[in-house]
Every structure is written in structure tokens, then in C-alpha cells.
Amino acid sequence: MLTVTLPYPISANRYWKSFPLNGRTMTAPSSEAKAYKRDVGFILRGVGVTSPIEGRVAVHIDLYPKRPQDWESRKRKLGENWDDGVQCLDIDNARKVLYDALKGIAIVDDKWIWSDSARRCEPDGEARVVVTIREVAAVKSAAQPALFDEVAA
């Protein structure tokens, strides 16, 4: 199992860039996306990741938005849900950018993610994402009966 703290993902809206090529519009990862993947790779190699996990994996994400400077007054005014108005990527947006950055470094490909979970956490400092990746063993189950098997009368 691997748990690592990574930089807060860039928005999926900034992940792609479009440009004309031979009369068509082409889309490719932006320079920001490439920089994010490079930074993630550098951190993963720094914690000892030398090759991607082969096969099925489960991924959990804890997404921490940046804590605003006025968080204490928000907390006094709004109570325990003070952070509902804090700017944060939505989880699906963060998930896609993060999985692309992990591809080829920590996991072979996101098609091998057999289960994933995520939660938005209360801001407690700098924006970041804590990712946990673990291998998932294949579970063999009994064959499912055919849906339209005839019932003996």
C-alpha cells in the first residue's frame, strides 16, 4: 500500500488545450498538466516508487482545499459547516487530473482502478491531496446463471 501527499490538482478546465492543426481542432494536455504530472512523478520517485503497480488497484483520495485567511471568523459565524463555501475542485474534476498524473508512474493505467473513493476534507492549511493506492486481489466468484435460462417445468 502507498499513501502519499501530492500537490492540489489543477482544474480539468485548465488540463486540456485546443489548437488548430491542418484545418482540424486538436486537443492535448496543457503545459500546466504536463508540469503537474512531472511534479507528481518527482514526488513519487522521492518516496521510493520505481515502477507502477501492475493490475487491479483501489485508490482513495482525501482532497484538502486551501484554508482561507478568514477561516476563524467563518467558523464563528457559520459553525461546523463553515467550509462549505471554501473554493474547492469538485471531486470528479480532481480525480481525472490526478489519475492521469499517476498513470505510468504509480499505476499502469486508470483502467486498472477497480475501486475508488474520495472525500473533501476540512481545510487545515495548504491545499493538497492525499492519495492511498493499494493492490486489489482478483476475487473469483461463482459463474452467474444465464439470464434467460429456461426453467424446467
Secondary structure, DSSP 8 states (H G I E B T S, - for coil): -EEEEEE----HHHHEEEEEETTEEEEEE-HHHHHHHHHHHHHHHHTT--S-B-S-EEEEEEEE----TTHHHHHHHHGGGGGGGS----HHHHHHHHHHHHBTTTBS-GGGEEEEEEEE----SS-EEEEEEEE-----------TT-----
